[in-house]
Amino acid sequence: MSITVGIIGCGNIARFHGDGLARIGARVAWACDLDAAASASFAQRTGARATADHRQVLADPTVDAVVITTVSRAHRVLCLDAIAAGKAVICEKTLAENPDDALAIVRAAEAAGTVFFTSYMKRFIPAVERAKELMPRLGRIIASNVRAWQPWGDLWTAMPESGLGHTPPGGVSGVVRAYGGGVLTCGGSHIADLVLHLLGRPTRAYASMTVLSGRDYDLQATALLETANGPVTLSAIAHPLSRIGFLGDGWDERIEIIGTRGTLEVRSSLWDDPEHKASLLVHYDEATGTSTEHRFRPESPFARADAAFVADIAARSQRVQSRWTGYEADELLAAITRSARSGQAVAIDWRSPAVS
Ligand SMILES: NC(=O)c1ccc[n+]([C@@H]2O[C@H](COP(=O)([O-])OP(=O)(O)OC[C@H]3O[C@@H](n4cnc5c(N)ncnc54)[C@H](O)[C@@H]3O)[C@@H](O)[C@H]2O)c1
């Protein structure tokens, strides 16, 4: 069964969802954006109707679900309105700008029985899916490293005069306005989610973060996380190096896990060119003494995620991922930030039932 959706937020990321939804035959009935030019252009490409008012989308009885791809600070209101209107929700990450808002959203979805997903699409990268399947073959997990080292240009030597990295005196930078934070929020949120997905909830965090003078966003965040599956080091870095990483394109994002019976290493490829660049998985198995490289064809994880979410929405069933995913990531990011600011290790106060 196919479904009818409204897209709320027609900026950069919306096209990845639009393409994914088209591939599985979901009907996009509405393109909604406060910016009329953005909604008109998206509507023209998809055959949807354009509007600036999300309430018009929610009032349409033919709409089964909304895909919320606005800037993160708008997610709370949009998610709560969609839940109240009885629509299923796929919301871009980060779910909110803080864990309190994320908690309020997910509690409302739980109470209403809404099929609700935060789209951390990297869970659907084939190399990550295979790594998750292979986890039981590692034996007892000893330790892990996760990193998102992303090429943001040289923001380290001088403040840019314009663009996302410019913080006006006393004002707010573009990166904070659009995404709610610096590299920890933008890139670190994905690897924080993958820690939760593969290794479970950390109980404590000890972190360090670099926010240069005159800026309102971090360029580096590193944390030591304690989990039931051993210690995890997490590092998110916005760097000026153009050729590092396994594809030589400046993108160096990895998950490395060592256990008593083997290791797993995922090297994920640049997120906005998923049709051309595939991620890599290497599994070392102590039983055979061999390392196996798992190579996959390039494929959009947005499309794979949307296909899985839409199947659940059509079945009115929350199977592929918990409602709590977005809250958990926001709670972990907040703990890392709190630790970095205080210079102390912090216990993480999970305010929802544990999910796998
Ligand atoms: N999964 C990923 O790898 C990834 C990558 C980049 C961005 N994102 C996330 O996607 C979301 C959007 O990011 P983007 O880069 O597309 O931002 P963007 O600024 O390009 O687009 C957001 C759009 O939302 C619109 N908007 C804001 N408030 C609205 C409202 N109340 N109603 C209707 N439209 C509204 C804006 O006018 C804008 O056109 C953010 O949550 C961001 O964190 C995810």
The ligand as a Gaussian input file, in Angstrom:
#p B3LYP/6-31G(d) Opt

LIG

0 1
 N       20.602000      13.698000       7.581000
 C       21.589000      14.536000       7.285000
 O       22.713000      14.116000       7.006000
 C       21.322000      16.007000       7.305000
 C       22.161000      16.870000       6.585000
 C       21.840000      18.238000       6.587000
 C       20.746000      18.703000       7.294000
 N       19.980000      17.830000       8.005000
 C       18.818000      18.299000       8.810000
 O       17.760000      18.636000       7.905000
 C       17.013000      19.749000       8.424000
 C       16.961000      20.847000       7.363000
 O       18.274000      21.206000       7.000000
 P       18.529000      21.936000       5.586000
 O       19.991000      21.940000       5.386000
 O       17.655000      21.359000       4.536000
 O       18.032000      23.408000       5.963000
 P       17.536000      24.539000       4.945000
 O       17.677000      25.815000       5.663000
 O       18.204000      24.379000       3.609000
 O       15.995000      24.211000       4.717000
 C       15.062000      24.310000       5.729000
 C       13.791000      24.929000       5.144000
 O       12.784000      24.920000       6.164000
 C       11.976000      26.073000       5.973000
 N       11.204000      26.335000       7.199000
 C       11.660000      26.765000       8.396000
 N       10.642000      26.838000       9.280000
 C        9.522000      26.422000       8.626000
 C        8.155000      26.256000       8.980000
 N        7.710000      26.542000      10.220000
 N        7.281000      25.810000       8.058000
 C        7.697000      25.531000       6.798000
 N        8.992000      25.669000       6.390000
 C        9.879000      26.108000       7.289000
 C       12.971000      27.160000       5.608000
 O       12.348000      28.237000       4.951000
 C       13.954000      26.381000       4.702000
 O       13.611000      26.496000       3.332000
 C       17.705000      20.161000       9.731000
 O       17.018000      19.570000      10.806000
 C       19.094000      19.555000       9.597000
 O       19.701000      19.249000      10.843000
 C       20.231000      16.489000       8.005000

